[in-house]
């Protein structure tokens, strides 16, 4: 497989192995001492190596919000590494995070266009190209950005899994929104509640799904050109007997399957994450200002609704969550951890551990 080359890449590819193991020194205990929740202050490369003997293969969800390398200097961290230095900083940390991830676990990384495509190249190398799940697009701004040639309105949430098939089988659906629920209506007073018609056809040609259907009004229907019915005839007959087939107001339209709102467990996640669902930068700043005040606020926090989306999809109660670039602490704050105050040091130098 092609790999990305940069100045110092050989040293970066062996850095994780060269970092010595060390014992973490407990400083103070806050909250439930019997929990596995940990807040670690220090270099996250050393911290991740120290966690390996205890947590290798156990973490269900890793979220990291690393420095974007935007050539900026913020109050709490410097985001101005030379490109090859940024890659060398990320590579060994990704290797250790991979080793901590459970067989059905996933890793989510927020990033922007400065390094997103290079990050994907090294993620393909570390996790395997076949374990790439999605490059989700998060709408971080809701108003126009007019300072650039083309306004910057989004970040990426890059997603990989230890095993793509296991992740698909275990990931959670996204709750249906109020806007999505509005399409479910009850024009006929159905005692089962609100419903919507789903077209009863599918792409392709299957011999046992090519039968004729006669509508109650007498009109006969074949599947649309290039398509077949979405079920075999016996299944259609069963739904028809149950009153689950809708032929339109005139009783002569093509068949639709009635789907009740009460049956909708959720929606399959997709890659477009609009601000009205997952928050935006202004929302995140307001959240952190409420907690710490504007004088001490972290400059680049992520909104809690963004974390809610990720943790909801990726985990269930009791699962382990890791954030090794803790920044403002949104991950742990959302997870209702016991720690309520973060040390005033750079995000690249902190690691957080939390059990959902």
C-alpha positions in Angstrom: 0.0 0.0 0.0 1.4 3.5 -0.8 2.5 5.4 2.3 3.0 9.0 3.0 6.6 10.2 3.3 7.8 13.3 5.2 11.0 14.6 6.8 11.5 12.5 9.9 9.0 9.8 9.1 11.3 6.9 10.0 11.8 8.2 13.5 8.0 8.9 13.8 7.2 5.3 12.9 9.4 3.9 15.7 8.6 6.6 18.3 5.8 4.6 20.0 8.1 1.6 20.5 10.9 3.8 21.9 8.8 5.6 24.5 9.5 3.9 27.9 6.8 2.6 30.1 6.3 4.6 33.3 4.0 4.3 36.3 1.4 7.1 36.6 1.5 8.8 40.0 -1.9 9.5 41.5 -2.2 13.1 42.8 -5.7 13.4 44.1 -9.1 11.5 44.0 -12.3 13.2 43.2 -15.7 11.6 43.2 -16.2 7.8 43.2 -12.9 6.2 44.0 -14.1 2.8 42.8 -14.7 4.1 39.2 -12.2 3.7 36.4 -12.4 7.4 35.5 -9.0 9.0 35.1 -7.8 12.5 34.3 -4.1 12.4 33.4 -2.0 15.5 33.1 1.3 15.2 31.2 2.6 14.3 27.8 0.0 12.3 26.1 2.4 10.0 24.3 3.9 8.9 27.6 0.4 8.6 29.2 -0.9 6.4 26.4 2.1 4.1 26.7 1.5 3.9 30.4 -2.1 2.9 29.9 -1.4 0.0 27.4 -0.7 -2.7 30.0 -4.1 -2.1 31.6 -6.4 -1.0 28.8 -5.1 -2.5 25.5 -8.0 -3.6 23.4 -10.6 -2.3 25.9 -11.6 1.2 24.7 -14.9 1.3 22.8 -14.7 5.0 21.6 -11.7 7.3 21.1 -12.4 10.9 20.4 -9.5 13.4 19.8 -9.5 17.0 18.8 -5.8 17.5 18.0 -4.2 20.8 17.1 -5.3 21.6 13.5 -1.9 23.1 12.6 -3.5 26.4 11.5 -0.3 28.4 12.1 -1.9 30.2 15.0 -0.8 30.7 18.6 -3.6 30.3 21.2 -3.5 31.1 24.8 -3.6 27.5 25.9 -1.6 25.8 23.2 0.6 26.6 20.2 -0.9 25.5 16.9 2.1 26.4 14.7 4.1 23.2 14.0 6.0 22.7 10.7 4.0 20.3 8.6 6.4 17.4 9.0 6.6 18.0 12.7 2.8 17.8 13.0 2.8 14.4 11.1 5.6 13.1 13.4 3.6 14.2 16.4 0.4 12.5 15.3 1.8 9.2 14.0 3.1 7.5 17.2 0.0 8.7 19.1 -2.3 7.1 16.5 -0.3 3.8 16.8 -0.9 3.7 20.6 -4.5 4.7 20.3 -5.0 1.8 17.8 -3.6 -0.6 20.3 -6.0 0.7 23.0 -9.0 0.3 20.8 -11.4 -2.6 21.3 -12.2 -5.1 18.5 -15.6 -3.3 17.9 -14.2 0.1 18.8 -14.0 3.3 16.8 -11.8 6.4 16.7 -13.2 9.9 15.8 -10.9 12.8 14.9 -11.9 16.4 14.3 -9.7 18.2 11.8 -9.9 20.9 9.1 -8.6 21.2 5.6 -5.1 22.2 6.7 -4.2 18.6 7.6 -7.3 16.5 6.9 -6.0 14.7 3.8 -2.6 14.0 5.2 -4.2 12.7 8.4 -6.3 10.3 6.3 -3.2 9.0 4.6 -1.5 8.1 7.9 -4.7 6.8 9.3 -4.9 4.4 6.3 -1.4 3.2 7.2 -2.0 2.9 10.9 -5.5 1.5 11.0 -5.8 0.0 7.5 -7.6 1.5 4.5 -10.3 -1.0 4.8 -11.2 0.2 8.3 -12.1 3.7 7.1 -15.8 4.4 7.8 -16.6 8.0 7.0 -15.3 11.5 6.7 -18.2 13.3 8.4 -18.8 17.0 7.6 -19.6 19.1 10.7 -21.1 22.5 10.0 -19.2 24.6 12.5 -20.5 28.0 11.4 -24.1 29.0 10.7 -23.3 32.5 9.4 -21.2 33.3 6.3 -17.4 33.6 6.6 -16.4 36.5 4.3 -12.7 36.9 5.1 -11.4 34.2 2.7 -11.7 33.5 -1.0 -14.2 30.8 -0.2 -15.8 30.9 3.2 -14.9 28.2 5.7 -18.0 26.6 7.1 -17.1 23.1 8.1 -14.7 20.8 9.9 -14.3 17.0 9.3 -14.9 14.2 11.8 -12.8 11.5 10.5 -13.9 8.0 11.5 -12.1 4.7 11.5 -12.8 1.4 13.3 -10.8 -1.6 14.5 -13.2 -3.7 12.4 -15.5 -2.0 10.0 -18.0 -4.9 10.0 -18.2 -5.1 13.8 -18.6 -1.4 14.0 -21.6 -1.4 11.6 -23.2 -4.3 13.5 -22.9 -2.5 16.9 -23.1 1.2 16.2 -26.3 3.0 17.4 -28.8 4.8 15.2 -29.3 8.5 15.5 -32.6 9.6 17.1 -35.2 10.9 14.7 -35.4 14.7 14.7 -38.6 16.7 15.0 -38.2 17.8 11.4 -37.9 14.2 10.2 -40.9 13.2 12.3 -43.1 15.8 10.6 -43.4 13.7 7.5 -45.3 11.1 9.6 -49.0 12.0 9.6 -52.3 10.3 10.3 -54.9 11.5 7.7 -57.1 8.5 8.2 -57.2 8.4 12.0 -55.2 5.1 12.2 -55.4 3.9 15.8 -51.7 2.9 15.5 -50.8 6.6 15.1 -48.8 8.6 12.6 -47.4 7.0 9.5 -45.8 7.6 6.2 -45.9 5.7 2.8 -42.6 4.1 1.7 -42.4 3.2 -2.0 -42.6 -0.6 -2.4 -39.8 -0.9 -5.0 -36.1 -1.5 -5.1 -33.2 -1.2 -7.5 -32.4 -4.2 -9.7 -34.2 -7.2 -11.2 -35.1 -10.3 -9.2 -37.4 -12.9 -10.8 -39.4 -13.6 -7.6 -40.1 -9.9 -7.1 -41.5 -9.1 -10.6 -45.2 -10.0 -10.1 -48.2 -7.9 -11.0 -50.2 -6.0 -8.4 -53.8 -4.9 -8.7 -54.8 -1.8 -6.7 -58.2 -1.7 -4.9 -59.4 0.7 -7.6 -58.6 -1.9 -10.3 -55.4 -0.5 -11.8 -52.7 -3.1 -12.4 -49.1 -2.3 -11.7 -45.7 -3.7 -12.8 -42.5 -2.6 -11.0 -41.1 0.6 -12.4 -38.6 0.3 -15.3 -35.2 -1.0 -14.0 -36.6 -1.9 -10.6 -38.4 -4.7 -8.9 -40.8 -4.9 -5.9 -39.0 -4.7 -2.6 -40.4 -8.0 -1.3 -41.6 -11.4 -2.6 -45.3 -11.8 -3.3 -46.2 -13.8 -0.1 -44.8 -11.0 2.0 -46.7 -8.4 0.1 -49.9 -10.5 0.5 -49.3 -10.6 4.3 -48.9 -6.8 4.5 -51.9 -6.2 2.3 -54.0 -8.4 4.7 -52.8 -6.4 7.6 -53.7 -3.1 6.0 -50.1 -2.1 5.6 -50.1 -1.3 1.9 -51.2 2.2 0.7 -52.3 2.9 -2.8 -52.7 6.6 -2.6 -55.8 8.7 -2.1 -57.4 7.3 -5.3 -56.7 3.7 -4.4 -55.0 3.3 -7.8 -51.5 4.5 -7.3 -48.4 2.3 -7.1 -48.2 0.4 -3.8 -46.4 1.9 -0.8 -45.6 0.2 2.5 -47.1 2.0 5.6 -44.4 2.7 8.2 -45.5 3.9 11.6 -43.6 6.5 13.5 -43.8 4.2 16.6 -41.7 1.6 14.7 -38.8 4.0 13.9 -36.0 3.1 16.3 -33.8 5.8 14.7 -32.0 6.8 11.5 -28.8 5.4 10.1 -26.1 8.1 10.7 -24.9 9.9 7.6 -22.0 12.1 6.9 -23.7 15.6 6.9 -23.8 17.0 10.4 -25.6 20.4 10.3 -25.2 22.9 13.1 -28.9 22.7 14.2 -28.3 19.0 15.1 -24.7 19.0 16.4 -24.0 22.5 17.5 -21.5 25.1 16.2 -18.5 27.2 17.3 -20.5 30.0 18.9 -22.6 27.6 20.9 -19.4 25.9 22.2 -17.9 29.2 23.3 -21.1 30.1 25.1 -21.1 26.8 26.9 -17.6 27.2 28.1 -18.0 30.8 29.1 -20.9 29.8 31.4 -18.6 27.4 33.2 -15.3 29.4 33.3 -16.1 33.0 32.3 -14.7 34.8 29.3 -11.3 35.5 30.8 -10.4 31.9 31.3 -12.3 30.3 28.5 -10.6 27.9 26.1 -10.3 29.4 22.6 -11.4 26.5 20.5 -13.9 24.2 22.4 -16.2 21.8 20.7 -20.0 21.9 21.4 -21.5 19.4 23.7 -24.1 18.4 21.0 -21.2 17.3 18.8 -19.8 15.1 21.5 -23.3 13.8 22.2 -23.7 12.7 18.5 -20.3 10.8 18.5 -20.7 9.1 21.9 -24.3 8.1 21.2 -23.4 6.4 17.9 -20.2 4.8 19.2 -21.0 3.6 22.7 -23.4 2.0 25.2 -23.5 2.4 29.0 -20.4 0.9 30.6 -18.2 1.4 27.6 -14.8 3.1 27.9 -14.2 6.4 26.2 -10.8 8.0 25.8 -9.8 11.6 24.8 -6.1 12.1 24.7 -6.2 15.8 23.4 -8.5 16.9 26.1 -8.5 20.6 25.3 -11.4 22.3 27.2 -12.7 19.1 28.6 -15.9 18.9 26.7 -15.7 15.1 26.3 -15.5 14.5 30.0 -17.9 17.4 30.8 -20.5 15.8 28.6 -19.9 12.4 30.1 -20.7 13.8 33.6 -17.3 13.0 35.0 -16.5 14.0 38.5 -13.7 16.4 37.6 -15.0 19.9 37.1 -11.8 22.0 36.7 -9.1 21.5 34.2 -5.4 22.4 34.6 -4.4 25.4 32.5 -2.0 23.6 30.2 -2.0 22.8 26.5 -4.4 20.3 25.0 -1.6 18.3 23.5 -0.4 17.6 27.0 -3.5 16.1 28.6 -5.3 12.7 28.4 -8.7 11.9 29.8 -10.3 8.6 30.5 -14.0 8.0 31.2 -16.4 5.2 31.6 -19.8 5.9 30.2 
